[in-house]
Amino acid sequence: MARVVVDVVLKPEILDPQGQAIVGALGRLGIAGVNGVRQGKHFELDVDDGLDDATVTRLADTLLANPVIETFTVHRE
């Protein structure tokens, strides 16, 4: 069995209100130096060793991410 991690974030040109709220909260907490935050989703999949990268990519592109507004990365641990 293998573990595959898929991280999904909004594309840079898409407004991220949650990220903006975090940046604002950091300022109110007196934490300086963070100029931007992009929030996203993190998926950990336990898969059969034989499941190929193309299938995992297709799964991420069709089920885990909305390719119109999100990008994703896939890596095996």
Residue pairs with C-beta under 8 A, 6 or more apart in sequence:
1 46
1 47
1 48
1 49
2 46
2 47
2 48
2 49
2 51
2 76
2 77
3 44
3 45
3 46
3 47
3 76
3 77
4 44
4 45
4 47
4 51
4 56
4 74
4 75
4 76
4 77
5 42
5 43
5 44
5 45
5 74
5 75
5 76
5 77
6 42
6 43
6 45
6 56
6 60
6 64
6 65
6 72
6 73
6 74
7 40
7 41
7 42
7 43
7 72
7 73
8 40
8 41
8 42
8 43
8 60
8 64
8 65
8 70
8 71
8 72
9 38
9 39
9 40
9 41
9 70
9 71
9 72
10 16
10 38
10 39
10 40
10 69
10 70
10 71
11 69
11 70
11 71
12 38
14 69
14 70
16 37
16 38
16 39
18 39
19 36
19 37
19 38
19 39
20 37
22 37
22 39
23 34
23 35
23 36
23 37
26 32
26 34
40 70
41 64
43 60
43 64
45 56
45 59
47 56
53 74
56 74
57 74
60 72
60 74
61 67
61 72
64 72
65 71
65 72
